[in-house]
Amino acid sequence: NFVMAMMFIVLPTFWVMALAWAGVRTGNIVQGLSTATSDAKGAGGRGAGMAMSAVSKK
């Protein structure tokens, strides 16, 4: 009975907790990458604005 309880209750609980932990870690990594590229996004937007203003003046 103890083995059956381990197979159907404890091990699936451990598995779900492990997947949740991995998902949280992956989410933090993706958020870090998104935050790290925000400066490049802003610089690209400013560069595009400068190019558009240079083209519209001519």
N, C-alpha and C positions, 0 to 999 in steps of 0.2 A: 504493500500500500504506500509505503514511503517513496518507493521508486516511481510509482504512478503519479503521486502528488508532485514530485520533482519534474517529471516529464510534462505534465499538463498545466502546472501553475507557476512554478518557480522559474524554469528555463525560458518559457515564453516571456515572462515578465522581465527577466534579465536581457533577453534579446531586444525587446521593445525599448528598454532603457538605453541599451547600447546604440541602437539606431537613432534614438532621440539625441543622445550625446553627440553622435557623429553629425547629425543634421545641424545642431547648434554650432558646432565647430566650423562646419562648411559655411553656414550663414555668416559667421563672424569674419571668415576669410574673404568672402565675396563682398561684404560691406567694407572691409579694409581696402580691397582693390578699387571699389567704387569711389571711396573717399580719396584714395591716392591719385586717381585720375581726374579729380575735379579741377585741379589747377590747369592741367592740359586742356580740359574742356573750355575753361574760361579764356585761356590764351588763344585757342583756336577761334573762339567767337569774336574776340577782339581783332584778330588778324583778318578774319572774313569781313568784319565791319570796316576795317581800314582799306581793304581791297575794294570793297563796294563803293566807298566814298571816293577813292582815287579814280575808279572807272566812271563814276557819275559826274565828276568834275570835268572830264575831257570830252 
